[in-house]
Amino acid sequence: VQLVESGGGLVQIGGSLRLSCTASGFSFDGYIIAWFRQAPGQDKESISCFTSSDLGQFYLPSVRNRFAVSVDSAKTTLYRQMNDLQPEDTTIYYCAVRSNRYTQVTECTYPNYDSWGRGTQVTVSS
C-alpha cells in the first residue's frame, strides 16, 4: 500500500490550497481514509476520518467549514481542499489508510493507521 501526496506550498493568510493523496496500485474501497496534521514536537492531530463512499465528519473544530474532502470517481485519489488558511494551519499534512477489517471511522487517532503518505508541508504567511 503506497500513498503519494502532493499539493502543499506557501500561501498567504486567507488563501486556499488543495492537497492530493493518490493510492498507488489500489483503490480506497475497503479502507478507512484519514487526514492528519503534525506540528513540530507534537503528536499527529486528527482532522477527519472517512470512507470513499461516506466522507463523514470533521473531528477538528478549528477547520470545520474551511476544509473539505472529496474522492475521485475511480476512488484512487483523495482531494483535501483547504480554504481561508490561517497561520495556525502551518504544518505538515498527511493522509493515511487502514483496511476497514481492522478499524472504523470513529477510531480517528493516528496509532490506528498503518499506511501513510510522506506528508506535504503547508505554510501560511502573514
KOLLUM-125927 format. One line per field, with one value per residue: residue number from 1; residue in three letters; x negated, z, y of N, C-alpha, C in turn. Coordinates in Angstrom, 1 decimal. Atoms other than C-alpha are relative to their C-alpha. Layout:
BEGIN
k (NUM | ...)
r (Ala | ...)
n_east (X | ...)
n_up (Z | ...)
n_north (Y | ...)
ca_east (X | ...)
ca_up (Z | ...)
ca_north (Y | ...)
c_east (X | ...)
c_up (Z | ...)
c_north (Y | ...)
//
This chain:
BEGIN
k (1 | 2 | 3 | 4 | 5 | 6 | 7 | 8 | 9 | 10 | 11 | 12 | 13 | 14 | 15 | 16 | 17 | 18 | 19 | 20 | 21 | 22 | 23 | 24 | 25 | 26 | 27 | 28 | 29 | 30 | 31 | 32 | 33 | 34 | 35 | 36 | 37 | 38 | 39 | 40 | 41 | 42 | 43 | 44 | 45 | 46 | 47 | 48 | 49 | 50 | 51 | 52 | 53 | 54 | 55 | 56 | 57 | 58 | 59 | 60 | 61 | 62 | 63 | 64 | 65 | 66 | 67 | 68 | 69 | 70 | 71 | 72 | 73 | 74 | 75 | 76 | 77 | 78 | 79 | 80 | 81 | 82 | 83 | 84 | 85 | 86 | 87 | 88 | 89 | 90 | 91 | 92 | 93 | 94 | 95 | 96 | 97 | 98 | 99 | 100 | 101 | 102 | 103 | 104 | 105 | 106 | 107 | 108 | 109 | 110 | 111 | 112 | 113 | 114 | 115 | 116 | 117 | 118 | 119 | 120 | 121 | 122 | 123 | 124 | 125 | 126)
r (Val | Gln | Leu | Val | Glu | Ser | Gly | Gly | Gly | Leu | Val | Gln | Ile | Gly | Gly | Ser | Leu | Arg | Leu | Ser | Cys | Thr | Ala | Ser | Gly | Phe | Ser | Phe | Asp | Gly | Tyr | Ile | Ile | Ala | Trp | Phe | Arg | Gln | Ala | Pro | Gly | Gln | Asp | Lys | Glu | Ser | Ile | Ser | Cys | Phe | Thr | Ser | Ser | Asp | Leu | Gly | Gln | Phe | Tyr | Leu | Pro | Ser | Val | Arg | Asn | Arg | Phe | Ala | Val | Ser | Val | Asp | Ser | Ala | Lys | Thr | Thr | Leu | Tyr | Arg | Gln | Met | Asn | Asp | Leu | Gln | Pro | Glu | Asp | Thr | Thr | Ile | Tyr | Tyr | Cys | Ala | Val | Arg | Ser | Asn | Arg | Tyr | Thr | Gln | Val | Thr | Glu | Cys | Thr | Tyr | Pro | Asn | Tyr | Asp | Ser | Trp | Gly | Arg | Gly | Thr | Gln | Val | Thr | Val | Ser | Ser)
n_east (-0.9 | 0.8 | -0.8 | 0.9 | -0.6 | 0.5 | -0.8 | 0.3 | 0.7 | -0.1 | -1.2 | -0.3 | -1.2 | -1.3 | 0.1 | -0.4 | 0.8 | -0.6 | 0.9 | -0.4 | 0.6 | -0.3 | 0.3 | 0.8 | -0.2 | -1.2 | -1.0 | -0.4 | -1.1 | 0.5 | 0.9 | -0.3 | 0.9 | 0.1 | 0.7 | 0.6 | 1.1 | 0.9 | 0.9 | 1.3 | 0.0 | -1.4 | -0.6 | -0.8 | -1.3 | -1.0 | -0.9 | -1.2 | 0.1 | -1.2 | 0.1 | -0.2 | -1.5 | -0.6 | 1.1 | 0.0 | 0.0 | 1.3 | 0.2 | 0.7 | -0.9 | 0.6 | 0.0 | -1.3 | -0.5 | 1.0 | 0.6 | -1.0 | 0.7 | -0.7 | 0.7 | -0.3 | -0.9 | 0.8 | 0.3 | 1.5 | 0.6 | -0.7 | 0.3 | -0.2 | -0.1 | 0.2 | -0.3 | 0.2 | 1.1 | 0.5 | 1.4 | 0.0 | -0.1 | 1.4 | 0.5 | 0.1 | -1.3 | 0.1 | -1.1 | 0.3 | -1.1 | 0.1 | -1.1 | -1.1 | -0.1 | 0.7 | -0.3 | -1.2 | 0.2 | 0.0 | 1.3 | 0.7 | 1.2 | 1.1 | 0.5 | -0.9 | 0.3 | 1.3 | 0.5 | 0.1 | 0.7 | 1.2 | -0.3 | 0.3 | 0.1 | -0.8 | 0.5 | -0.9 | 0.8 | -0.8)
n_up (0.0 | 0.1 | 0.2 | 0.5 | -0.4 | 0.7 | 0.0 | -1.0 | 0.4 | -0.7 | 0.4 | -0.9 | -0.9 | 0.7 | 1.3 | 0.1 | 0.6 | 0.1 | -0.1 | 0.6 | -0.6 | 1.0 | -0.3 | 1.1 | 0.2 | -0.6 | -0.2 | -1.4 | -0.4 | -1.1 | -0.9 | -0.6 | 0.4 | -1.1 | 0.3 | -1.3 | 0.1 | -1.1 | -0.2 | -0.6 | -1.4 | -0.5 | 0.6 | 1.1 | -0.4 | 0.9 | 0.6 | 0.4 | 0.4 | 0.8 | 1.1 | 1.3 | 0.3 | -1.1 | -0.3 | -1.5 | -0.6 | -0.4 | -1.5 | -0.6 | 0.1 | 0.6 | 1.5 | 0.4 | 0.9 | 0.8 | 0.7 | 0.6 | 0.7 | 1.1 | 0.6 | 1.4 | 0.3 | 0.0 | -1.4 | -0.1 | -0.4 | -1.0 | 0.0 | -1.2 | 0.3 | -1.2 | 0.3 | -1.0 | -0.8 | -1.1 | -0.4 | -0.9 | 0.9 | 0.5 | -0.6 | 0.9 | 0.1 | 0.4 | 0.2 | -0.5 | 0.2 | -0.6 | 0.4 | -0.9 | -0.9 | -1.2 | -0.6 | 0.5 | 0.1 | -1.3 | -0.6 | 0.8 | -0.6 | 0.9 | -0.2 | 0.7 | 1.4 | 0.2 | 1.3 | 0.0 | 1.0 | -0.6 | -0.5 | 0.8 | -0.8 | 0.3 | -0.7 | 0.1 | -0.4 | -0.4)
n_north (-1.2 | -1.2 | -1.3 | -1.0 | -1.3 | -1.1 | -1.2 | -1.0 | -1.2 | -1.2 | -0.7 | -1.2 | 0.1 | -0.1 | 0.7 | 1.4 | 1.0 | 1.3 | 1.1 | 1.3 | 1.3 | 1.0 | 1.4 | 0.7 | 1.4 | 0.5 | -1.1 | -0.3 | 0.9 | 1.0 | -0.7 | -1.2 | -1.0 | -1.0 | -1.2 | -0.5 | -1.0 | 0.1 | -1.1 | 0.4 | 0.4 | 0.4 | 1.2 | -0.3 | -0.5 | 0.6 | -0.9 | 0.7 | 1.4 | 0.2 | 1.0 | -0.6 | -0.2 | -0.8 | -0.9 | -0.1 | -1.3 | -0.5 | 0.1 | -1.1 | -1.2 | -1.2 | 0.1 | 0.2 | -1.0 | -0.6 | 1.2 | 0.9 | 1.1 | 0.7 | 1.1 | 0.1 | 1.1 | 1.3 | 0.3 | 0.2 | -1.3 | -0.8 | -1.5 | -0.7 | -1.4 | -0.9 | -1.4 | -1.0 | 0.5 | -0.8 | 0.4 | 1.2 | 1.1 | 0.3 | 1.2 | 1.0 | 0.7 | 1.4 | 1.0 | 1.4 | 1.0 | 1.3 | 0.8 | -0.1 | 1.2 | -0.2 | -1.3 | -0.6 | -1.5 | -0.6 | 0.2 | -1.0 | -0.4 | 0.4 | 1.4 | 1.0 | 0.0 | 0.6 | -0.4 | -1.5 | -0.8 | -0.6 | -1.3 | -1.2 | -1.2 | -1.2 | -1.2 | -1.2 | -1.2 | -1.2)
ca_east (0.0 | -1.6 | -0.1 | -1.6 | -1.0 | -1.2 | 0.1 | -1.4 | -3.2 | -3.2 | -0.1 | 1.0 | 3.5 | 7.0 | 5.7 | 6.5 | 4.7 | 5.8 | 3.8 | 3.9 | 3.3 | 3.1 | 3.4 | 0.7 | 1.8 | 5.0 | 8.3 | 9.8 | 12.6 | 12.3 | 10.3 | 10.8 | 9.1 | 7.7 | 6.3 | 3.9 | 1.5 | -1.5 | -3.3 | -7.0 | -7.3 | -3.6 | -1.6 | 0.3 | 3.6 | 6.8 | 8.6 | 11.0 | 11.6 | 14.0 | 14.6 | 14.7 | 18.5 | 19.1 | 17.0 | 18.0 | 17.4 | 14.5 | 13.1 | 11.1 | 13.3 | 10.9 | 11.1 | 14.8 | 16.4 | 13.0 | 11.7 | 13.4 | 12.5 | 13.5 | 12.6 | 12.4 | 14.7 | 12.0 | 11.6 | 7.8 | 7.3 | 8.3 | 8.5 | 8.3 | 9.5 | 8.3 | 9.8 | 9.3 | 6.0 | 4.5 | 1.0 | 2.0 | 2.7 | -1.1 | -2.3 | -2.8 | 0.4 | 0.7 | 3.1 | 3.3 | 5.4 | 6.1 | 8.3 | 11.8 | 11.4 | 9.2 | 10.6 | 13.6 | 14.1 | 14.8 | 11.3 | 9.7 | 6.4 | 3.0 | 2.0 | 4.9 | 3.3 | 0.5 | 0.1 | -1.0 | -1.8 | -5.1 | -3.3 | -3.2 | -4.2 | -1.7 | -3.0 | -0.6 | -2.4 | -1.1)
ca_up (0.0 | -1.1 | -0.8 | -2.8 | -1.5 | -3.3 | -3.4 | -0.4 | -0.5 | 0.6 | 0.7 | 2.2 | 5.0 | 3.7 | 0.7 | -0.4 | -1.3 | -2.5 | -1.4 | -3.2 | -1.9 | -4.6 | -3.9 | -5.9 | -7.1 | -5.2 | -4.6 | -1.5 | -1.5 | 1.7 | 3.5 | 6.1 | 4.9 | 7.4 | 7.3 | 10.0 | 10.6 | 12.7 | 14.1 | 15.2 | 18.5 | 18.7 | 18.1 | 14.9 | 15.1 | 13.6 | 11.1 | 9.6 | 9.0 | 6.4 | 3.6 | -0.1 | -0.1 | 3.1 | 3.6 | 7.3 | 9.5 | 10.6 | 14.1 | 14.4 | 15.2 | 14.0 | 10.4 | 10.3 | 7.5 | 6.0 | 5.0 | 2.7 | 1.3 | -1.9 | -3.7 | -7.5 | -9.3 | -9.6 | -5.8 | -6.2 | -5.4 | -2.3 | -2.5 | 0.5 | -0.1 | 2.5 | 2.4 | 4.4 | 5.6 | 8.8 | 10.3 | 12.8 | 9.8 | 9.0 | 9.5 | 7.7 | 6.4 | 6.0 | 4.5 | 5.9 | 5.3 | 7.1 | 6.0 | 7.3 | 8.7 | 11.4 | 12.1 | 11.6 | 11.0 | 14.7 | 15.5 | 14.2 | 16.0 | 14.4 | 16.1 | 14.3 | 10.9 | 9.4 | 5.9 | 5.5 | 2.8 | 3.3 | 4.1 | 2.5 | 4.0 | 4.1 | 5.1 | 5.7 | 5.7 | 7.1)
ca_north (0.0 | 3.3 | 6.8 | 9.6 | 13.1 | 16.4 | 20.0 | 21.7 | 25.0 | 28.6 | 30.6 | 34.0 | 34.3 | 33.7 | 31.8 | 28.2 | 25.1 | 21.7 | 18.7 | 15.3 | 11.8 | 9.1 | 5.4 | 3.6 | 0.2 | 0.0 | 1.9 | 3.3 | 0.7 | -1.4 | 1.2 | 3.8 | 7.0 | 9.5 | 13.0 | 14.2 | 17.1 | 17.3 | 20.4 | 20.1 | 18.3 | 17.4 | 14.2 | 13.9 | 15.7 | 14.1 | 16.2 | 13.7 | 10.0 | 8.7 | 6.2 | 6.8 | 6.5 | 8.4 | 11.4 | 11.6 | 14.5 | 16.6 | 16.0 | 19.1 | 22.1 | 24.7 | 23.5 | 22.9 | 24.9 | 25.7 | 22.2 | 19.7 | 16.3 | 14.5 | 11.4 | 10.9 | 8.5 | 5.9 | 6.0 | 6.3 | 10.0 | 11.9 | 15.7 | 17.9 | 21.4 | 24.0 | 27.4 | 30.6 | 29.3 | 30.8 | 30.9 | 28.2 | 25.9 | 25.9 | 22.4 | 19.1 | 17.3 | 13.5 | 11.0 | 7.5 | 4.4 | 1.2 | -1.7 | -1.5 | -5.0 | -3.5 | -0.1 | 2.2 | 5.9 | 6.5 | 5.3 | 8.5 | 8.6 | 8.1 | 4.8 | 3.1 | 3.7 | 1.7 | 3.1 | 6.7 | 9.2 | 11.1 | 14.3 | 17.7 | 21.0 | 23.8 | 27.3 | 30.2 | 33.6 | 36.8)
c_east (-0.9 | 0.9 | -1.0 | 0.7 | -0.6 | 0.9 | -0.3 | -0.7 | 0.2 | 1.2 | 0.2 | 1.2 | 1.3 | 0.0 | 0.5 | -1.0 | 0.8 | -1.2 | 0.6 | -0.7 | 0.4 | -0.4 | -0.7 | 0.2 | 1.2 | 1.1 | 0.4 | 1.1 | -0.6 | -0.9 | 0.7 | -1.1 | -0.1 | -0.9 | -0.5 | -0.9 | -0.9 | -1.0 | -1.3 | 0.2 | 1.3 | 0.4 | 0.8 | 1.4 | 1.1 | 0.8 | 1.3 | -0.3 | 1.3 | -0.3 | 0.2 | 1.4 | 0.7 | -1.1 | 0.1 | 0.1 | -1.4 | -0.1 | -0.7 | 0.8 | -0.5 | 0.0 | 1.4 | 0.5 | -1.1 | -0.7 | 1.0 | -0.8 | 0.9 | -0.8 | 0.4 | 0.8 | -0.7 | -0.3 | -1.5 | -0.6 | 0.9 | -0.5 | 0.4 | -0.1 | -0.1 | 0.2 | -0.2 | -1.1 | -0.6 | -1.4 | 0.0 | 0.2 | -1.4 | -0.5 | -0.1 | 1.4 | -0.3 | 1.3 | -0.5 | 1.2 | -0.3 | 1.3 | 1.1 | 0.3 | -0.6 | 0.3 | 1.3 | -0.2 | 0.0 | -1.4 | -1.0 | -1.2 | -1.2 | -0.5 | 0.8 | -0.4 | -1.4 | -0.6 | 0.1 | -0.6 | -1.2 | 0.3 | -0.3 | 0.1 | 1.0 | -0.5 | 0.9 | -0.8 | 1.0 | -0.4)
c_up (0.0 | -0.3 | -0.4 | 0.2 | -0.9 | 0.3 | 1.1 | -0.6 | 0.9 | -0.5 | 1.0 | 0.8 | -0.8 | -1.3 | 0.1 | -0.6 | -0.1 | 0.0 | -0.6 | 0.7 | -1.0 | 0.5 | -1.2 | 0.0 | 0.7 | 0.0 | 1.4 | 0.5 | 1.1 | 1.0 | 0.8 | -0.3 | 1.1 | -0.4 | 1.4 | -0.4 | 1.2 | 0.1 | 0.6 | 1.5 | 0.6 | -0.7 | -1.3 | 0.5 | -1.0 | -0.6 | -0.4 | -0.3 | -0.7 | -1.0 | -1.3 | -0.4 | 1.0 | 0.6 | 1.5 | 0.5 | 0.4 | 1.5 | 0.6 | -0.2 | -0.7 | -1.5 | -0.6 | -0.8 | -0.9 | -0.9 | -0.6 | -0.7 | -1.1 | -0.5 | -1.5 | -0.3 | 0.0 | 1.4 | 0.2 | 0.5 | 1.0 | -0.2 | 1.3 | -0.3 | 1.3 | -0.4 | 1.2 | 1.0 | 1.0 | 0.4 | 0.8 | -0.8 | -0.6 | 0.7 | -1.2 | 0.0 | -0.6 | -0.4 | 0.5 | -0.3 | 0.9 | -0.5 | 1.0 | 0.7 | 1.3 | 0.7 | -0.5 | 0.1 | 1.4 | 0.7 | -0.7 | 0.8 | -0.7 | 0.2 | -0.7 | -1.5 | -0.3 | -1.4 | -0.2 | -1.3 | 0.7 | 0.6 | -0.9 | 0.9 | -0.5 | 0.9 | -0.3 | 0.5 | 0.2 | -0.9)
c_north (1.2 | 1.2 | 1.1 | 1.4 | 1.1 | 1.2 | 1.0 | 1.2 | 1.2 | 0.8 | 1.2 | -0.3 | 0.2 | -0.7 | -1.5 | -0.8 | -1.3 | -1.1 | -1.3 | -1.1 | -1.1 | -1.4 | -0.6 | -1.5 | -0.6 | 1.1 | 0.1 | -0.9 | -1.0 | 0.6 | 1.1 | 1.0 | 1.1 | 1.2 | 0.6 | 1.2 | -0.1 | 1.2 | -0.6 | -0.3 | -0.4 | -1.3 | 0.4 | 0.3 | -0.5 | 1.2 | -0.6 | -1.4 | -0.3 | -1.2 | 0.7 | 0.2 | 0.8 | 0.9 | 0.5 | 1.4 | 0.4 | -0.1 | 1.2 | 1.3 | 1.2 | 0.0 | -0.2 | 1.2 | 0.7 | -1.1 | -0.9 | -1.1 | -0.5 | -1.1 | -0.1 | -1.2 | -1.3 | -0.5 | -0.3 | 1.3 | 0.7 | 1.5 | 0.6 | 1.5 | 0.8 | 1.4 | 0.9 | -0.5 | 1.1 | -0.4 | -1.3 | -1.3 | -0.5 | -1.2 | -1.0 | -0.8 | -1.4 | -0.6 | -1.3 | -0.9 | -1.2 | -0.8 | 0.1 | -1.3 | 0.2 | 1.3 | 0.5 | 1.5 | 0.7 | -0.1 | 0.9 | 0.5 | -0.7 | -1.4 | -1.1 | -0.2 | -0.5 | 0.3 | 1.5 | 0.5 | 0.7 | 1.4 | 1.1 | 1.2 | 1.1 | 1.2 | 1.1 | 1.2 | 1.2 | 1.2)
//
